Amino acid sequence: MLGAQEVTLYMDSELAAKQLKGEFRVKDPRIKLLFDQAIHLINGLKKFEIIQIAREENKEADRLANKAINLSELKM
């Protein structure tokens, strides 16, 4: 993780935030693989915090994420 020891993750997905906090289970086997990788990385950190942001307050980040997804699909 580029040497980071403390990470604050800002996200607008309530489901993903609660899954990473251990409040909800991950049921989809494809997502479970990614979840397990994320937890492995998180467990290697000294400090990890999730801050959930309402989607209405996160329009610019959502636009950039969709742009990145679209660009990655073009490369496939």
C-alpha positions, 0 to 999 in steps of 0.5 A: 500500500505504498508504505501507508500505515494509517488510512482513512477511506471515504465512501458513499456505499453504505453496504460496502462500508458496513461490510468492511466494518464487519456489520454486514456479511459479504454474500456474493462469492465474486465480491467475497474474493475482493473483500478478503483481499481488502481485509488482508490489506486493512489488517496490515495497517496501524490505523484504518477508518471508514467515513461514509459520505452521503451520495448527494454530497459526493457527486464529483467523486461519483463522476470521476469514479464512473469516468475511470470505470468507463476508461478501464472498460475501453481497455479490455 
